[in-house]
Amino acid sequence: MRAVAAVSAGAGVAGVASACSSGTPSSQSPSATSSSFSILQPGAGDPVGDHYVQSLPDEVLWGYVPTVHAAPVMRMASGQTVTFDAVSHEGILEDQGRNPIEYFGGQGVAESDILQDAIAIASDYNRTPRNFDKDGPHIVTGPVFVEGAQPGDVLKIDILQAIPRVPYGVVSSRHGKGALGLTADGAAPAGIALAEVMPPADTDGRPNADPTRYGNVSTFTAVEDGHGIMTYGNAQVRFPLQPFMGMMGVAFSQDTDPTSATANSIPPTVGGGNIDIRLLGEGATFYLPVFAEGALFYVGDPHMAMGDGEVALTAMEGSLRGTYRLSVCKPGSGDAPSVAYRYPFAETAEAWVPIGLSDPDGSIGGQGSDLDIAMRRAVVNALDFLETDRGMDRATAYAYLSAAANFSVSQVVDRTVGVHGQVYKSHFPQA
């Protein structure tokens, strides 16, 4: 809520949002950022963490997450805080021209209001080869080495701050992706007709040597008074911002190749990553099992707003400054939920959040996207938590979940799909 308040206090866009196809600016989007919003350029403002990590072209990974062999960009003690300046991939991707000055400038954004680190990454990144059709889209910042973390521990991530760095974002829909995307063989996915595919199948420009000709659609979304604004015809739709980092993770892949399929940034794993759970904003806590010395924590995929399901492919993507307290929890300490020693788990002020993933091993042996599997795992993890941590017998816990807990689709767009539950703390007077 503090992040939304910060935007409300200083954000403004003179124009409104519009759609643009294949990175080509629309003539209907004369948007310009307002001088009343303090753009958080690298190093600007007052990063509040004990440590501060920027997104530098020679330190970030583009499309991949750190493996257990990755070199950390910084070391910190358990219990300290760290501030990250995360960069959104939207506006710098190949199908948008890989030139944020031209892309955002075409939406009326002044060059001084375009993030310098986004410009630098788009022009200078060369740590790994870029293949738009194969690599993940995300700019991944880190990893950070947390002293004392060892495999078998849990990394507790207290989310202290999530502040938009710019007063605009982008929502993208790409051919072959999203809830209504074409299948690999060019057919409609099960349950819908070809005419119901989004983006429309007849606008699919793949394959083409130039990704800007794919026919993908990006919707530039202005921020005003703590809300995202999109236009359609002569009308607007306004929705509240809820900033959070879509990607928070620890190193999981054991591969030595940093561009292995198991390190692709798109599918989440039991090490977290592109988990895309909208509850994980300020005030929430995220727990991850540790697989590498130092945990090797990273962030990316910053979101300004997202609905459960994230159906079109992306959330409202926009660069954020995030601050986290990172603490190592040892087995038997009672400092983390029991489930968290083997699977991601979260909590908010109101609820415990068991998580289920359809195929959480990082693309080993292929990729499964069965929501039923994700749902079952979320329920089993909820049962394990209630039985082990709350002392409920399993039959009563199962009945309770059916009567009073909520389970939601986290996202259906990341190859590995997710479900998360909410078990409300107010139902347990002794909690």
Secondary structure, 3 states (H helix, E strand, C coil): CHHHHHHHHHCCECCCCEEEECCECCCCCCCCECCCCCCCCCCCCCCCCCEEECCCCCCCEECECCCCCCCCCEEECCCCEEEEECCCCCCCCHHHCCCHHHHHHCCCCCHHHCCHHHHHHHHHCCCCCCCCCCCCCCEEEEEEEECCCCCCCEEEEEEEEEEECCCEEEEEECCCCCCCCCCCCCCCCCCCCHHHCCCCHHHCCCCCCCHHHCCCEEEEEEEECCEEEEEECCEEEEEECCCEEEEEEECCCCCCCCCCHHHECCCCECCEECCCCCCCCCCCEEEEECCCCCCCEEEEEEEEECCCECCCCCCEECCEEEEEEEEEECCCCCCCCHHHHCCCEEECCCEEEEEEECCCCCCCCCCCCCHHHHHHHHHHHHHHHHHHCCCCCHHHHHHHHHHHCEEEEEECCCCCCEEEEEEEHHHCCCC
